[in-house]
Amino acid sequence: MGGNAVHQDDTTRITRIKLFDLKPFEAVFTKAEKIHIVDKAVKSAMQENAFVFLENDWYRWDSKTSRPQSIGSGLACRLNDFYLIDLDNDEDLDIIYSSAVDQYVNWDTNAVYIFQNKNGDYQLHRFTGYLVNTDLSERKSDKVHFKTVVRPCCDNNDFRFYDSVLNTHSWVITTLKGATVHKSKVKEDFE
């Protein structure tokens, strides 16, 4: 599955995870064009909740302090975490928001957001976790597998791993819970 972002080190039994890089699969636009497309999609799909992406502060997880740090606000800061990819082969670019930012800060969960393009109108789909692996070559079979992980929050000490399948014909997402791993056995690599 295009670049292994989950790796288990057998000598120390540490699971290493990092955000999956969707950039090689993304359609290329100028920054101004991409801002226009993403702004329209977010407003269309999220309506009164669009401020979450378009106005709110943007946070990046600081692994040294284990706390989020604000590093800007609005869509311009988040733009590189939106990926324009035709997931359902209908020649309309859908948008994936995949990020390790804002986790548990602007909302109470980790999540991957998909903005389904229906002839210029967008519908929001989401599933739990931040993206650590996918195989976009399966798009021709109407199914895309997404492997995600939810980091511990509050009094929870476990990372939870999930496998979600998006049926691009029906746009139904099925999510299965996989492993649960104690935070002492997980290393996140975001640098």
C-alpha positions in Angstrom: 0.0 0.0 0.0 2.0 2.9 -1.3 4.7 3.7 1.3 4.5 1.8 4.5 3.6 4.4 7.2 3.2 1.8 9.9 6.4 -0.1 10.8 7.1 -2.4 13.7 10.6 -2.5 15.0 11.1 -6.1 16.1 14.1 -5.4 18.3 12.2 -2.9 20.5 8.6 -3.8 19.7 7.8 -0.2 18.9 5.2 0.6 16.3 6.3 3.6 14.2 3.6 5.6 12.5 3.6 8.7 10.3 1.0 10.6 8.2 0.6 9.0 4.8 1.7 11.3 1.9 -1.1 11.9 -0.6 0.8 14.5 -2.6 1.9 12.0 -5.4 -1.8 11.3 -6.1 -3.0 14.9 -6.1 -4.0 16.9 -9.2 -1.8 20.0 -9.5 -3.2 23.5 -9.4 -1.8 26.9 -8.6 -2.2 28.0 -4.9 -5.0 30.5 -5.9 -6.9 27.9 -7.9 -6.6 25.3 -5.0 -7.8 27.9 -2.5 -10.8 28.7 -4.6 -11.7 25.0 -5.1 -11.2 24.0 -1.5 -13.1 27.1 -0.2 -16.1 26.3 -2.4 -16.1 22.6 -1.3 -15.8 23.3 2.4 -18.6 25.9 2.2 -20.8 23.6 0.2 -20.4 20.5 2.3 -20.1 22.0 5.8 -22.2 25.1 5.4 -22.4 26.9 8.9 -19.6 24.7 10.2 -17.2 25.8 7.4 -15.4 28.1 9.9 -13.6 25.1 11.3 -11.4 24.9 8.2 -11.8 28.5 6.9 -11.3 30.6 10.0 -10.2 28.7 13.1 -6.7 28.6 14.4 -4.5 25.9 13.0 -2.6 23.6 15.4 0.3 21.3 14.9 1.1 18.6 17.4 4.4 19.2 19.1 5.9 15.8 19.9 8.5 17.3 22.3 5.9 18.9 24.6 3.0 16.4 23.7 0.8 19.4 23.2 -0.8 21.3 20.3 0.8 24.6 19.2 -1.1 27.2 17.3 0.8 28.2 14.1 -1.7 30.3 12.2 -5.4 30.4 11.2 -7.6 30.0 8.2 -7.5 28.0 5.0 -4.2 29.3 3.8 -2.5 27.5 6.7 -4.3 24.2 6.1 -4.2 24.2 2.3 -1.4 21.6 2.1 -3.5 19.2 4.1 -6.3 19.2 1.4 -5.7 16.9 -1.5 -7.6 17.0 -4.8 -8.0 13.5 -6.0 -10.7 11.8 -8.2 -11.6 8.9 -5.9 -14.6 7.6 -7.8 -13.3 8.0 -11.4 -16.2 10.3 -12.4 -13.8 13.0 -13.7 -14.8 15.4 -10.8 -12.0 16.0 -8.3 -13.0 14.9 -4.8 -11.0 16.4 -1.8 -9.4 14.5 1.0 -8.5 16.4 4.2 -5.7 14.4 5.8 -3.8 15.9 8.6 -2.1 15.4 11.9 -3.1 19.0 12.9 -6.1 20.0 14.9 -6.4 16.6 16.5 -8.5 17.0 19.6 -8.2 20.8 19.4 -10.8 22.2 17.1 -12.9 19.0 17.5 -13.0 16.1 19.8 -11.5 13.4 17.6 -9.0 12.5 15.0 -10.6 12.3 11.5 -10.1 12.1 7.8 -12.6 14.2 5.9 -13.6 13.4 2.3 -15.5 16.0 0.3 -17.3 14.1 -2.5 -17.7 16.2 -5.6 -21.2 15.8 -7.1 -20.9 18.1 -10.2 -19.7 21.0 -8.2 -21.7 20.4 -5.0 -19.9 18.6 -2.2 -21.0 16.1 0.3 -19.0 15.5 3.5 -17.9 12.0 4.5 -15.5 11.3 7.4 -13.9 8.4 9.2 -12.0 8.0 12.4 -8.2 8.6 12.8 -5.5 10.3 10.8 -4.3 8.6 7.7 -1.3 6.3 7.9 -1.8 4.2 4.8 -4.0 3.7 1.7 -3.9 2.1 -1.7 -5.3 4.5 -4.3 -4.6 2.0 -7.1 -7.8 0.2 -6.0 -9.9 3.1 -7.2 -10.7 1.1 -10.3 -12.4 -1.6 -8.2 -14.8 0.9 -6.5 -13.1 0.4 -3.1 -10.4 2.4 -1.4 -8.9 1.1 1.8 -7.7 3.7 4.4 -5.7 2.7 7.4 -6.0 5.2 10.2 -4.9 5.7 13.8 -6.4 7.6 16.7 -3.9 8.9 19.2 -4.7 8.7 23.0 -6.6 11.5 24.5 -7.4 12.5 28.0 -7.1 9.5 30.4 -6.8 6.9 27.5 -3.3 5.5 27.0 -3.9 3.5 23.8 -3.5 4.2 20.1 -6.4 2.6 18.2 -5.8 1.4 14.7 -8.6 1.2 12.1 -9.2 -0.1 8.6 -11.9 1.8 6.7 -13.2 0.9 3.2 -14.8 3.6 1.1 -17.1 2.1 -1.6 -16.8 4.8 -4.3 -19.9 3.6 -6.0 -22.3 4.0 -3.1 -20.0 6.3 -1.0 -20.6 4.1 2.1 -17.7 3.9 4.5 -17.2 0.7 6.5 -14.8 0.9 9.4 -13.3 -2.0 11.3 -11.3 -1.6 14.5 -7.9 -3.2 14.4 -5.2 -3.2 17.0 -5.0 -1.3 20.2 -1.4 -0.4 21.2 -0.3 1.3 24.5 1.3 4.7 23.8 4.6 3.5 25.3 4.9 1.2 22.3 4.1 3.8 19.6 6.4 6.4 18.0 4.8 9.1 15.9 7.1 10.5 13.2 5.9 13.9 11.9 9.1 15.7 11.4 
